[in-house]
Amino acid sequence: MRQQNMLAMILAGGRGTRLEALTKKVAKPAVFYGGKYRIIDFPLSNCANSGIDIVGVLTQYESVLLNSYVAGGTHWGLDAKDSGVFVLPPREKDQTEFNVYRGTADAITQNIDFIDGYNPEYVLILSGDHIYKMNYAKMLAHHKACNADCTIAVLPVPMKEASRFGIMNTDETDRIIEFEEKPAQPKSNLASMGIYIFNWKLLRKMLVADDANPNSKHDFGKDIIPTMLNDGKRLFAWSFSGYWKDVGTIDSLWEANMDLLNKNNELDLNDPDWKIYTQDSAARPHTICDHGSVSRAFINQGCVIDGKVKNSVLFTNVTVEKDAVVNDAVVFPNVEIGEGAVINRVIIAEGIKIAAGAVVGDPKSDKIELIAKNVR
């Protein structure tokens, strides 16, 4: 069902520095995932599947590729009349200097005129760099049923890990009575997912006031949410059940790819009722040659396999030459792995060449190695 009274704003401007060389020239939401996707495909597909027609993508750092990728919305079915995906970079201060988004709330403040142009009743605000499937229409129904001013998606986490998150403490009706940022002794295990639905008229007033406050960090978690609680506004939690992954490190990105190899993985990218849309590849079908073998792996279009691939995810146009061995690896597009090379527990960046006979990675290592330079 189309959500004509709600538009979405995707925060996609973070640096993603913990992904090391993968985000040196590419914004984190544009990083590859799952054999043929980019991270941004997931929130955009969630919007399309939830019936949200207007989506603003707020970009900032290393955004050239991301801007061109999302512009127009053609990959996600959001290019029809009265719908679209719109790239929203920071505004210019003057003709010689560019602005930046000072925080998550400021990113929305700078685009108040964009939102006002559609006059929505509700605004959905979410991060562009998480892997998950969520029906935002169900969250909106909960928001309306609670007569909420703001609804925050929460994920129950193990109590021993709760101190790593922003924690929402609620009463028996799911109303949020307290927000604690990474508490040493958490009172609950309801972690904020950074996904919010606001009544737009109220949020607009709060953003204008926040923008004028010189002491504000201009952040939803640090400023807007605490202010709403202090003002006695109606904030409610909506519990999410399903797969969710913050792929903010090399290890977590590798783990998220490996999760797909589990036969009954929660994400289920083959679910016909919740398609994850992406840019189509024009590559030829993959080829398994005479000496090639594949076991428990994702192999995408254009791959040529003449070696052994096990427990790995290979993106488009990867070549694995004769007698090469690839184990527990995530291999980005256009990688060439030479004859007799041995690969273990790594992520290999796009376009890298691994020479014949090279040994890359350590099968016994606790850490995943990123290979971002050619290996001779």
N, C-alpha and C positions, 0 to 999 in steps of 0.2 A: 504494500500500500504506500502511495506517495505521501511523504511528510512535507506538505506544502507550507506548514507553519513553522518549520525548523530548518535552518541551514547549518553547515558544519564548517569549522575553522580548524585546520590541521597545523599544529606547530611543528615545523620542519626545519628550524634554523640553528639547531645545536651543532657544536663543533665535532663531537664524536671522537675526541682525541685518543681515547683508550683503544680505538681500533687501529691505531698506529698508521702505517702507510696506506691502509685502505681508504682513509678519509683525508689524505694529504691533499688530494685534488678533487675529491668527490664528496658531496654532502652525505652524512650518515644514512638518511632515508633512501638514498640511491644505491646503497651497497647491495651487492648480489646476495640472494638467498634461495635455497631449495631447488637448484638445478636450472631454473629458468626465470625466477622472479627477482624483483627488487623489494626492499623492505616496505617502501611506500605503497606497493600494490595492496597490502593488507588493509590499512585504514581506508584507502580509496574504495576497495572492493566492498568493505563493510558498509560504507556509505551507500554505494549503489544498490547492494542487496537489501539495505534497510529502507530504501525508498527516498533517500535524501538526494535532491536534484542539484542543489547549489553547494559547491565545496570551494572554500578558499584555502590555498596552501601557502603558508607563510614561510618564505625561504630567506636565507641570509648567507651563511658561510659556504664557499666553494659550490655555488648553486647553479652554475651554468648548465651542467648536464641535467640536474634535477629539474630546472625550469623548463628546458626543452622537452623533457620526458613527460611531464604532467600537463603541459599546456594543451588546452583543447578538450581533454578528457576522452579522447577517442578510444583509449585502451579499456576503459571501464564502463562504456555505455552511457557516459554522461555528456554526450555531445548533441543530444536531441534538442529540439526547440524548448525553450524555457528551462534548460538545464546547462550545467557546465562546471569545469574545474578551472579555477582562476589562480594564477601565480601572483603572490602579493609580497614583494620584497620590501625592505624598509624604505621609508619616504626620504626624499632629498631634503636636506636642511636649506640649501640654496643651490645655485648653479655650479658650485665648485666642490661641494662637500656632501657626502652621503651620510645619512643617519644609520643607526643600528637599533635593533630591538633591545631595550634595556632589561627586559624580563618578559616572562610569559604573559603577564597582564598587559604590559606596554605594547606587545605585539598586536593584541586585540584593540587597544586604544588607538593605535595608529591607523587602524582600518575600520573605525566606527562609521565613516561615510560609506564604505563598501557594504557593511551590514545594513545600515539605514536604507540603502537603495532597494533592498528586498523586503523591508519592514516585517521581519519575522517575529513571531511570538516567543520562540525559543531559539537559543543558540547552543549548539553542541561544540565543545572544545576538547581536542584530543591531541595526543602526541603522534608524530609521524614516524616513530622509530621503534615500534614494538611489533612482535609477531603474535597475532591472535585473530580469532573470528568472533565477532560480537554483533548481535542484533540491537542496534540503537533504538529501533522502534519499540522494543520491549522496555528498554530503559526509560523512554519518553512516557510510555503508558504508566509506569511506576511513578514517575515524576508528577504526572497529572493526578493520579489516584491519591497521592499524598498531599496534594495542594502545596507542593514544595516551591520554594524560591530558588533552590539549587539542589540538584541530585548528583552525587559523586559515586562513580563505580568503584567498588572495593573488591579485593581478592583475599579470601582467607589464606593466610600463610602459616607455616609452622611457628608456634609461639617462640621457639628458640631463635627464629630469624626475624621476628617482628621489629626488633630494635634497628633494623636496617632501613625501615620504611617510615613514611608518614602514616600514622595510625589514627583511625577514626573510632572514637568511643561512642556507642549508641545506646538508646533506651530500648524498651521492648517493642516499640513501634518502628524501629529503624531510624528514628530521628537522631541526628548527630548532635551530641551534647558537648563534645570536646575533640579537639584536633591536637595531636602530639607529633612533632617532627622528630623522628628517630629517637624515641624515648629509651633511656637506659633500662627502665623497668616498665615495659608496656602493660597496659590494662586490658587490651584486647589484641586480636590478631587480624583485624580488618585493615588491610593495607590499601591506601589510595592508589588507584591506577592512573591518576592524572587525567581522567576522563570525566568531564563535567557537562551537565545540562543546566543552563541558567534561563530564567525569565529575562528577556532582553531589556525591557524597559528599566528594570531594577539594576541589572548589571551595567547598563550604559551610565546610569547616574553614579554608580560606584567607581567606574573607570575614570570618569571625568574628575571626581574628587581625588582619586588616587594619583592621577597625573599631576595634580596641583600640590601634592604633599612632598616636600623636599626630602623627608626622612624615609620615604617608602622605597622598597626594593623593586616595586612594580611587578610583583610575582603573585600568582594565584595562591600557592601554598603558604607563603610567608606573609601576605598582606590581605588579599581579597577575602579568602576563606575565614581567617581569624576575625576580620572586621565584621563579616556577616554574622558570625557566631556571637560576637560581643554586642551586636545590634539586635540580637534576638530573632534573626531571620530563620525561616524554616528550611533547614538543611537535612537531607535524608540520604542514607546509604542504599545503594542497589548492589546486591551481591552477585558477582560474576562466577559462573561455573564453567570451566573449560580450560583449554591450553592458552597460556600467555607467557611470553618470553621477552625480557629486556635484553637485546643483543648488543650490549654496550662494550663488551670486551672480546678479544680474540677467542678466548676459551668459551664464552657463552654463545658466540656466533657459531663456532664449531659444534657445540652441544646441540644447538637448535637444528642444525642440519642433520646431525646424527639421529635426533629424535624422529625424523621422517622415515628412517629405515626400520623402525619398529612397526610390525605388521598392524597393530591395533593402536597406532598413535592417535592422540586426541585431536590433532589438527586436521587430519584427513583432507588432503588437498584434492582428492577425487570426489568429494561430496557434490553430487549434481544439484543439490538444493541450495548450496552456498558456494558458488564458483569464485575462485580467486582469479581475477582478470589480470592480464599482463600484456606486454608487447609481443606480438607474434614473431617467431623466428622464421627466416626464409631459408635456413640451412637444410641440407639434404637429411634423410633419415640416418640414424647412427648405424655403424657397421662393426660387427664382431668378426675379426679375421680368423684364419685357420689356427693360429697359435693363441688366440685370445680367449679369455674366460672372464665371466662376470658373476659375482656372488654377493647377494644382499647389497645392492647398490642402485642409485639413481643415475641413469645414463641419458643425457639429453641429446637433442638433434645435432647432427654433424660430427659426433664423436667417432673416432676410428680406434678400435681396441685390438691390438695384436699382442698385448701382454696380459697380466692378471690383475683384475680389479676386485677388491673385496671391501665391504663395509665402508663405502665411499660415495660421495656425491660429485658427479662430474657435470659441468655446465656445457654450453654449446661449443662445438668445434674443438674439443680436447682430443689430442692425439697421444695414445699410449703405444709406443713401439715394441717390437718383439722382445720377449723375455723381461720387459720391465714389470715391476711389482708395485701396485698402489694399494696400501692398506690404511684404513681409518683416516681418509683424507677428504678435504673439500677443495675441489679444483675449479677455479673460475674460468671463464671463457677463453678460448684461443691459446691455451697452454699446450706446449709440446714437451712430452716426457720421453727422453731418448732411450735407445735400446739398452736393456740391462740395468736401467736405473732402479733404485729402491726408494720408495716413498712411504713414510710412516708418520701418522699423527701430526698433520700440518694443514694449513690453509695456504694454497698457492694463488697468488694474485693474478689478475687478468694479463694475458699475453706473455707470461714468463716462459723461458726455455730452460729445461733441465737436461744437461748434457748426458750422453751415453755413459753408463757405468756410475753415475753419481749416486751418492747415498744422502738422502735428505730426511731429517727428522729422526726421532728416537722412539721406538715402540714402547719403552719403559718410562718415558718422561711423564711427569704429572702435568706439565704445561704444554699447550699447543703452540707450535712455532709458525710464525707467518713468514712465508717465502715471497719477498717482494722484489727480488733482484734475480737476474739470470744466474744459474748455477752451472759452472764449467766442470 
